[in-house]
Amino acid sequence: MMANIVKIACCLVCVFGIVSAAPTTVKLPKGFVQCKRSDPKLNECIKNSLKNAIPHLIKGVPSLGLYPIDPLRITQLGIDQGTGPVSIKLNFRDLDISNIGTVKINELYADLDNNNITLDVYFEKPITLDGNYDIKGKVIILPITGDGLCKISLDNLIAKVNVYLKPVVRNGQTYADIKEIKLTFTTTKLNMKLDNLFKGDKALGNNMNVFLNENWKDILAELQINFENALAAAFSGVAQQFFSRVPYNQIFPE
């Protein structure tokens, strides 16, 4: 399995945006709460801070260069899987991910000495992906081809997000670069609707959509790592914008 993220723009779930070519230092805007590294209840503080910040992040924060993130736009995403029961080349274009704003944080653990933050989150509404697609290959036992509009939804999505930071010094100030974001998720149902399958043959297209939804667990098992890597890359791009604009000691003072 291999995810090929060609270009990602306008993304985020909890603290995420677009990387600026020449970031400008800014202070934490209203609605964002500082959490002292020495706070014995640091995890609770960061969790509450994110809870307060999410409504602002959803709407966008101009002072941080963050755009509104619900829907979140992924301009291009490619999946090239050459082996296994699902052997396909699948490309998405102008993919909008909606209902990110319904995210809730179950648990949060911050290990700031090692610059790591782990979040367990869930979404109150299904995460939906709407955009354009093209596909060619085989799904389990059936050939598949198509090019058109798509709608995909994930019900009761629960995710674990591991954020790995790396302190860097720029112009005498310490910032945090995103070293890596790892994301895994579970869902109770994957729903798919692919328009214009088989050059618009409605009978074949309808039957294939039924087949895809009846066998969603097997299909997701083959493609899940690709989607997890894609979302992690998107969130990494936006998180970097936040951390590249605000000095680390403003976010987590001593």
C-alpha positions in Angstrom: 0.0 0.0 0.0 1.3 3.5 -0.8 -0.3 6.9 -0.4 0.9 9.5 -2.8 -0.1 13.0 -1.6 0.6 15.3 -4.5 -0.6 18.5 -3.1 -2.6 19.5 0.0 -4.0 22.9 0.8 -6.3 24.5 3.4 -6.4 21.8 6.1 -6.8 21.1 9.8 -8.6 19.4 12.6 -7.4 20.8 15.9 -4.6 23.3 15.3 -3.9 23.1 11.5 -3.4 25.5 8.1 -1.1 26.2 5.1 2.7 26.7 5.5 3.7 30.2 4.9 6.8 31.0 2.8 7.9 33.7 5.2 6.1 33.2 8.6 5.6 36.3 10.8 5.7 36.0 14.5 2.3 36.7 16.2 0.9 36.4 19.6 -1.8 33.9 20.6 -5.1 35.5 19.6 -8.2 35.9 21.8 -9.7 32.5 22.7 -6.4 30.7 22.9 -5.3 29.9 26.4 -1.6 29.4 27.4 -0.7 26.3 29.4 2.4 26.5 31.6 4.8 23.5 31.2 5.0 23.3 35.0 1.2 23.1 35.5 0.5 19.8 37.4 -2.7 19.6 35.4 -1.0 20.3 32.0 -3.0 17.7 30.1 -6.3 19.0 31.3 -5.2 22.6 30.6 -4.2 21.8 26.9 -7.4 19.8 26.5 -9.6 22.7 27.7 -7.5 25.2 25.6 -8.1 23.2 22.5 -11.8 22.9 23.4 -12.0 26.7 23.5 -9.9 27.2 20.4 -11.7 24.8 18.1 -14.7 27.1 17.4 -12.2 29.9 16.4 -10.1 27.5 14.3 -13.2 26.3 12.4 -14.1 29.8 11.4 -10.4 30.6 10.6 -7.9 32.8 12.3 -6.6 35.6 10.0 -3.9 36.7 12.4 -2.4 33.2 12.1 -3.0 32.8 8.4 -5.5 30.0 9.1 -8.4 29.6 6.7 -11.8 28.2 7.7 -11.4 24.4 8.0 -14.9 23.0 7.7 -15.0 21.9 5.0 -11.3 21.1 4.7 -10.0 21.1 1.1 -7.6 18.5 -0.2 -6.8 19.5 -3.8 -5.3 16.2 -4.9 -4.8 12.8 -3.4 -3.6 9.7 -5.1 -3.8 6.0 -4.0 -1.8 3.5 -6.1 -2.3 0.0 -4.8 -0.9 -2.6 -7.1 -1.4 -5.9 -5.1 -4.0 -7.6 -2.9 -7.7 -8.1 -3.2 -8.1 -4.3 -3.9 -5.7 -3.5 -6.7 -6.5 0.0 -7.9 -5.3 3.4 -9.0 -7.6 5.9 -7.4 -7.2 9.7 -7.6 -9.3 12.4 -5.8 -9.4 16.0 -6.9 -10.8 19.0 -5.0 -11.9 16.8 -2.1 -13.9 18.6 0.6 -14.0 17.0 4.0 -16.9 18.1 6.1 -18.0 17.9 9.8 -14.5 18.3 11.1 -16.0 21.0 13.4 -17.9 18.3 15.3 -14.6 17.0 16.8 -14.5 16.3 20.5 -11.5 15.4 22.6 -11.8 12.3 24.8 -8.2 12.2 26.1 -5.0 14.1 25.7 -1.5 13.4 26.9 1.4 15.9 26.5 5.0 14.9 26.9 6.6 18.3 26.4 10.0 17.1 27.6 10.0 14.9 24.5 7.9 17.3 22.4 5.1 14.8 21.9 1.3 15.3 22.1 -1.3 12.4 21.8 -5.0 13.0 21.3 -7.9 10.6 21.3 -10.8 12.3 19.5 -14.2 11.4 18.1 -16.6 13.2 15.7 -20.3 13.8 16.6 -21.4 13.7 12.9 -20.2 11.5 10.0 -17.1 12.7 8.3 -18.0 13.2 4.6 -15.7 13.6 1.6 -17.2 15.1 -1.6 -15.2 15.8 -4.8 -14.0 14.3 -8.1 -12.4 10.9 -8.6 -11.1 8.6 -11.2 -10.5 4.9 -10.6 -9.1 1.9 -12.6 -8.4 -1.6 -11.3 -10.0 -4.4 -9.4 -12.0 -4.6 -6.2 -12.0 -8.0 -4.7 -13.2 -10.0 -7.8 -14.6 -7.3 -10.0 -13.0 -4.9 -12.4 -13.8 -1.2 -11.9 -13.4 2.0 -13.9 -14.9 5.4 -13.5 -14.4 9.2 -13.5 -16.9 11.6 -12.0 -18.2 12.9 -8.7 -17.9 10.9 -5.5 -19.3 11.0 -1.9 -17.8 9.0 0.9 -18.8 9.1 4.5 -17.4 7.6 7.7 -19.8 7.0 10.6 -18.8 7.3 14.3 -15.2 8.1 13.4 -12.8 7.7 16.4 -9.2 8.7 15.8 -5.8 8.7 17.7 -3.5 11.5 16.7 0.2 11.5 17.7 1.9 14.8 17.1 5.8 14.8 17.2 7.3 18.3 17.5 10.9 19.5 16.9 12.2 22.7 18.5 14.0 25.1 16.1 15.5 28.5 16.7 14.7 31.3 14.2 15.6 34.9 14.7 16.4 34.3 18.3 13.0 32.7 19.0 12.2 29.0 19.6 9.5 27.6 17.5 8.2 24.0 17.0 8.3 22.3 13.6 6.0 19.4 12.9 8.4 16.4 12.8 5.6 13.9 12.1 1.9 13.3 12.7 0.6 9.8 12.9 -3.1 9.1 12.7 -5.2 5.9 13.0 -9.0 5.7 13.1 -11.9 3.3 13.4 -15.4 3.7 12.0 -18.7 1.8 12.2 -19.5 2.2 8.5 -17.9 3.4 5.3 -20.5 4.6 2.8 -19.5 5.2 -0.9 -21.2 6.6 -3.9 -19.2 6.8 -7.1 -21.0 8.5 -10.1 -20.3 7.7 -13.7 -18.8 4.3 -13.3 -18.2 2.2 -16.4 -18.6 5.3 -18.7 -22.0 6.0 -17.3 -23.6 2.6 -17.5 -26.2 3.0 -14.8 -26.9 -0.7 -14.3 -23.3 -1.6 -13.9 -22.6 1.5 -11.8 -25.5 0.9 -9.4 -24.5 -2.7 -9.0 -20.9 -1.7 -8.3 -21.9 0.9 -5.7 -24.1 -1.7 -3.9 -21.2 -4.2 -4.0 -18.8 -1.6 -2.6 -21.1 -0.8 0.3 -21.9 -4.4 1.1 -18.1 -5.2 1.2 -16.9 -1.9 2.9 -15.1 -3.7 5.7 -12.9 -5.6 3.2 -12.3 -2.6 1.1 -11.4 -0.3 4.1 -9.0 -3.0 5.4 -7.0 -2.7 2.2 -7.1 1.1 1.9 -7.2 2.4 5.4 -3.5 3.0 5.8 -3.6 5.2 2.6 -6.4 7.3 4.0 -4.7 7.6 7.4 -1.5 8.8 5.8 -3.4 11.3 3.7 -5.2 12.8 6.6 -2.0 12.9 8.7 -0.2 14.7 5.9 -3.0 17.2 5.6 -3.1 17.9 9.4 0.7 18.2 9.4 0.6 21.0 6.8 -1.9 23.0 8.8 -0.3 22.4 12.2 3.0 23.7 10.9 1.4 27.0 10.0 0.2 27.5 13.6 3.5 26.5 15.2 5.6 28.4 12.7 3.8 31.7 13.5 3.7 31.5 17.3 6.8 31.1 19.5 6.8 27.9 21.6 7.1 29.8 24.8 3.9 31.7 24.1 2.0 28.4 23.7 3.7 26.6 26.6 5.5 29.1 28.9 7.6 27.9 31.7 
